[in-house]
Amino acid sequence: MIGKRNLWANKLTLDLKFFLVLCGLIALIPLLDLTPYTLGILIISFYFALIAMGWNLLAGFTGQFSMAPAAFAMIGGYTAALLNFHFGLSLWIGIPSSVLVSALLGFLLGSTVLGLKGPYLSLTTLAFAEVARVIISNSHDYTRGDQGLNVPSLMESRIGYYYLFLAVLIATALLVYILMRSRFGGFLLAIRDDAHGAQSRGIPIVKFKLIAFVLSSAISGFAGCMYGTFTELVSPEMGLVQQAGIIISMVVIGGMGSLSGPLMGALIVYLGSEWLRSVGNIQMIVFALTVILFARFFRTGLWGLFVKLYFYILTDKKR
């Protein structure tokens, strides 16, 4: 047991080091004197990476498959927008409120659905996501419907937003790393690998799944709020089920249950999506086929392939 725990800790530490190196390389990209449009694409890919990290905490580390990450991002964005639009409150109140409201709704939803097993959790969160989107879309008097709501910006500089999102990604990765190295993280892994076995050992599995769900919801809500301040607009399109599918594909391609996977997947999927626009609207077809390919042949994603290559080279050098 101790050997397995040490192996997991070593892999997680390697994961964090790779993530920080990757972020260091990404931090150098603005030195290439990119256009504002290209910077904007990279910033939005960071937004998706942040939601993917929150979803990965729930699905990759805890084994709970939710279809509502995009819905919580939409809720977070609308919380800040509504507080500013109707009450004139600044982002200094709107941003923490977005996190709190998303976490509260995550708690209420999680308390209801996390006792469910099999496909019922996915179906229930899918229903919640669609209901939330339809309510926001139809509440014209409060949300202006499909026109969306304006959100004040934190800053004018896209370079500033670039590094702000990057810093948030690093902080979130460090938070997840600390959680997964703790006893709490061990409980989440036990629930993921064998929920019945964990419960038989006295672990309150619903309690820990609920905590993971609330944290995942809060991260998604914060990401949605940050996205709103960057684009200066939030709309019901943020909560489309298609958006959830893109987020899930990012994690599957990058590597579930890792720190680096969501960021790698987000960069590949979103940048690839922008590139595919030039050859027609076939992004979802390509990504669906890619997810099937990875799920069938590379279940650990790009991060898993990197780990195998790393240990192969390490073992080869010792010979």
C-alpha positions, 0 to 999 in steps of 0.5 A: 500500500505504501509503495502504491502511495509513493508511486502515485505521489511521484507521478503526481509530482512529475505531472505538476513539474511538467505542467509548470514547464508547459506553462513556462513555455506558454508564458513565452508565446506573447514574445512572438508578437502575436495579433490580438486575435491569436491572443484572444484564441489562446485566452479562450483556450485557457478558459476551457482549460480551467473548466476542464480542470474543474471537471477533471477533479470530479470525473478524472479523480473521483469517477463522477461523470457530470454533464453540467460543467458548461452550465456552471460556467454560464451561471458564474458568468451571469452572476457577475453580470446580473449583479452589475447590470441590475445593482451596479456592483463591481467585479470585486463583489461579482467575482467572489459571488460567482464562485459562491453561487456556483458552489451553492448550486453545486451543493444543492444539485450534488446533494440531490444526484450524487446518491445516484449510480450508473447513467442516472448522474449524467442524465440528471446533470444534463437535465439541470444544464439544459433547464438552467440554459432555458431559464436564462434564455427565456428570462428576458426581463432579467437576462435580456435572453439570447442577446446576453448581458454586458460584463465590465472588463478587468483590464484593457490589455489582452496581454494582461488577460493572457497572464492573468488566466495563466496565473489562475491555471497555475493556482488551480493546478497547485490547489488540485495537487495539494488536495490530491496529495492529502488524505482527502485526495486518497479518499477520492481515488479510493471512491473512483477505483472502488466505491463499494470497497471504500464504503465498506472501509467506513469512507463516507463516499457521498460526502466526499463526492459532494465536496468534489462536486462543489469544488468542480462547480466553483472552479467552473463558475469562476472560469465563466466569470473570468471569461465574461470579463474578457469578452465583456458579454455572457450569453446562454450559448455558454451553457450549450450541451455542445460546450460540455462535450467539447470540455469532456473531449479536452480532458479525454484527449489530454488525459483524465486524472492528471494535472497536465491533461486538461491544459494540453487537451484544451490547447489542442482541441480549441486551437484545432477547432479554430484551424478546422473552421477554414475547411468547414464546420466539421470540428465536432465530427473530428473531435468525436472521432478523436475521442473514440480513438483515444478512448479505445486505444489511448485511455490515459490520453496524451499525458499517459503517453508522455509518462510511458515514454518518460519511464521507458527512456528512464529505464533504458538509461539504467540498462 
